[in-house]
Amino acid sequence: MPDTKQPALDTDQAIAWFRQASPYINEHRGKTVVICVPDRLLGTDLLSTLTHDLTLLSHLGVRLVLSFGLRSDVDARLSKSPTFHNGRRVTDDAALAAVIDAAGSVRSELESMLSMGLPNTPMAGAHLSVCSGNFITARPYGVHEGVDFQHTGTVREVQNRSIESLLASGHLVILPPTGYSLTGEVFNLPAEEVAVETAVALGADKLVMFVPQLPKNSNGDWLRESYAAEIRNIASARVQANEPLSRTYNHACSASERGVDRVHLLPESDPNALLRELFTVDGSGTLITTERFENLRQATIKDVGGIIELIEPLQLDGTLVKRSKEQLELDINEFTVLERDGRVVACAALFLSDTNATAEVACLVTHPDYQGGGRAAKLLQALQKIAKQRGAKSLCIRTTRTAHWFIEQGFTPADVSALPADRKASYSQSRNSKIFAITL
Ligand SMILES: CC(C)(COP(=O)(O)OP(=O)(O)OC[C@H]1O[C@@H](n2cnc3c(N)ncnc32)[C@H](O)[C@@H]1OP(=O)(O)O)[C@@H](O)C(=O)NCCC(=O)NCCS
């Protein structure tokens, strides 16, 4: 018997969500994700939600490595004020003892949270095997600006083969912020450095770092996607370049520059940030990608020449409807371009109805030299997000030769009624374009 107390809509919404999440489930299966948990999250509700989510991800076939920070736990164990220089702890003997103690205690706490399987928990009955070990070889950080950092270390090598074999056997690997030297010493390491070096050494598909504040553009809008160079600029523009947030941004950039394909900065304030980022179109954080030379942005009047160069051959052979330069100038704010080394290599326009309820994508073109690299798909996804943010419930396109491409992007056949009201008049019967639509 269904639970009659549950409103039917909730179940339907959950089922609809599950369906829309299925491509992401496939996409993430078998992928290696390194997650860095800052000390600020220890003992919070977000951490307990996160550990449930990690169990879920592990059961969906995601290979997980978890590094964690200890700063406040170590401070709490010290009888005198801790010493930091340029944001890095000076680890004397007392601080090292506190680091070792805190690392063991936090690791046990995480292991116990990841072992939860009681009937009243989200992962009832699920067993997750968790491993830790001497996977990080360290060396002394040394003396900087006259300050001897003593037992503070830096990562010398990540034993990636050992971690790999544990991940391959289905274990989640926990990495405390400690490392061991060939001389048998223990070193205190920055958790973010451990996470970045491990992600690089493993060739991880993703690195996830939690931040108190997401990077914003000059208008103060949260950046959903960016490149290392842009995030580094934001970090250096902050008042104190060495403050924790700037350091996290820079660590994230370094992972991206050293080949980690997707680095995600997620907001600490959102307990659902990880699942929202991995399984929804909108995401929750800032994705730093390695495609540093291609920039997706709104077109400006200066792009008119580049767009004409791109679409003219297709207008001549009848693939696209003819648009005069004047019309293009009028519509330029509706265009989004993908720029590579200063050249427009792909473009698309988004038109919304007067009420913003429906939207249409037009003029989606990738330069022939750059086709097959997922650029049109990326543009289309970006326009889907913009249309949704502006309130559109559906997005349509008309095409004469690219029907199958749109079907593969999830569009289904529609008719003229799907077009935004003020664009229906421009439908040409003689062109006989096919119309496709997708629900946003
Ligand atoms: C359609 C178009 C935008 C795709 O650009 P792109 O950046 O190469 O797209 P993606 O890299 O995201 O997708 C490439 C895939 O689409 C396939 N594809 C390209 N054109 C296609 C078409 N007309 N029908 C079906 N599939 C097509 C490619 O074969 C490739 O498939 P593969 O990955 O299995 O090899 C590009 O071919 C183009 O500019 N065409 C001319 C303009 C046009 O017709 N625009 C659409 C109407 S507005």
Ligand as a Chemical Component Dictionary entry (heavy atoms), coordinates in Angstrom:
data_LIG
# 
_chem_comp.id                   LIG 
_chem_comp.type                 NON-POLYMER 
_chem_comp.pdbx_formal_charge   0 
_chem_comp.three_letter_code    LIG 
# 
loop_
_chem_comp_atom.comp_id 
_chem_comp_atom.atom_id 
_chem_comp_atom.alt_atom_id 
_chem_comp_atom.type_symbol 
_chem_comp_atom.charge 
_chem_comp_atom.model_Cartn_x 
_chem_comp_atom.model_Cartn_y 
_chem_comp_atom.model_Cartn_z 
_chem_comp_atom.pdbx_ordinal 
LIG C1  C1  C 0 25.648 20.885 -35.622 1  
LIG C2  C2  C 0 26.899 21.601 -35.158 2  
LIG C3  C3  C 0 26.495 22.904 -34.488 3  
LIG C4  C4  C 0 27.622 20.688 -34.169 4  
LIG O1  O1  O 0 28.795 21.369 -33.680 5  
LIG P1  P1  P 0 29.967 20.598 -32.883 6  
LIG O2  O2  O 0 30.667 21.611 -32.048 7  
LIG O3  O3  O 0 30.750 19.789 -33.797 8  
LIG O4  O4  O 0 29.068 19.669 -31.952 9  
LIG P2  P2  P 0 29.513 18.609 -30.869 10 
LIG O5  O5  O 0 30.982 18.465 -30.873 11 
LIG O6  O6  O 0 28.830 18.977 -29.614 12 
LIG O7  O7  O 0 28.825 17.288 -31.474 13 
LIG C5  C5  C 0 29.490 16.584 -32.477 14 
LIG C6  C6  C 0 28.686 15.342 -32.843 15 
LIG O8  O8  O 0 27.505 15.741 -33.568 16 
LIG C7  C7  C 0 27.452 15.007 -34.788 17 
LIG N1  N1  N 0 26.814 15.852 -35.797 18 
LIG C8  C8  C 0 27.306 16.936 -36.413 19 
LIG N2  N2  N 0 26.412 17.407 -37.293 20 
LIG C9  C9  C 0 25.340 16.596 -37.224 21 
LIG C10 C10 C 0 24.090 16.548 -37.897 22 
LIG N3  N3  N 0 23.787 17.436 -38.840 23 
LIG N4  N4  N 0 23.209 15.582 -37.558 24 
LIG C11 C11 C 0 23.514 14.672 -36.606 25 
LIG N5  N5  N 0 24.700 14.649 -35.941 26 
LIG C12 C12 C 0 25.595 15.607 -36.256 27 
LIG C13 C13 C 0 28.916 14.740 -35.117 28 
LIG O9  O9  O 0 29.032 13.664 -35.992 29 
LIG C14 C14 C 0 29.470 14.437 -33.745 30 
LIG O10 O10 O 0 29.135 13.114 -33.396 31 
LIG P3  P3  P 0 30.217 12.150 -32.668 32 
LIG O11 O11 O 0 30.556 12.851 -31.385 33 
LIG O12 O12 O 0 29.466 10.868 -32.480 34 
LIG O13 O13 O 0 31.357 12.091 -33.598 35 
LIG C15 C15 C 0 27.877 21.870 -36.336 36 
LIG O14 O14 O 0 28.002 20.706 -37.097 37 
LIG C16 C16 C 0 27.421 23.001 -37.231 38 
LIG O15 O15 O 0 27.864 24.142 -37.058 39 
LIG N6  N6  N 0 26.559 22.701 -38.224 40 
LIG C17 C17 C 0 26.056 23.712 -39.132 41 
LIG C18 C18 C 0 25.051 24.677 -38.523 42 
LIG C19 C19 C 0 23.762 23.997 -38.075 43 
LIG O16 O16 O 0 23.214 23.157 -38.768 44 
LIG N7  N7  N 0 23.276 24.408 -36.880 45 
LIG C20 C20 C 0 22.092 23.846 -36.264 46 
LIG C21 C21 C 0 20.850 24.558 -36.601 47 
LIG S1  S1  S 0 20.719 26.137 -35.867 48 
# 
loop_
_chem_comp_bond.comp_id 
_chem_comp_bond.atom_id_1 
_chem_comp_bond.atom_id_2 
_chem_comp_bond.value_order 
_chem_comp_bond.pdbx_ordinal 
LIG C1  C2  SING 1  
LIG C2  C3  SING 2  
LIG C2  C4  SING 3  
LIG C2  C15 SING 4  
LIG C4  O1  SING 5  
LIG O1  P1  SING 6  
LIG P1  O2  DOUB 7  
LIG P1  O3  SING 8  
LIG P1  O4  SING 9  
LIG O4  P2  SING 10 
LIG P2  O5  DOUB 11 
LIG P2  O6  SING 12 
LIG P2  O7  SING 13 
LIG O7  C5  SING 14 
LIG C5  C6  SING 15 
LIG C6  O8  SING 16 
LIG C6  C14 SING 17 
LIG O8  C7  SING 18 
LIG C7  N1  SING 19 
LIG C7  C13 SING 20 
LIG N1  C8  SING 21 
LIG N1  C12 SING 22 
LIG C8  N2  DOUB 23 
LIG N2  C9  SING 24 
LIG C9  C10 SING 25 
LIG C9  C12 DOUB 26 
LIG C10 N3  SING 27 
LIG C10 N4  DOUB 28 
LIG N4  C11 SING 29 
LIG C11 N5  DOUB 30 
LIG N5  C12 SING 31 
LIG C13 O9  SING 32 
LIG C13 C14 SING 33 
LIG C14 O10 SING 34 
LIG O10 P3  SING 35 
LIG P3  O11 DOUB 36 
LIG P3  O12 SING 37 
LIG P3  O13 SING 38 
LIG C15 O14 SING 39 
LIG C15 C16 SING 40 
LIG C16 O15 DOUB 41 
LIG C16 N6  SING 42 
LIG N6  C17 SING 43 
LIG C17 C18 SING 44 
LIG C18 C19 SING 45 
LIG C19 O16 DOUB 46 
LIG C19 N7  SING 47 
LIG N7  C20 SING 48 
LIG C20 C21 SING 49 
LIG C21 S1  SING 50 
# 
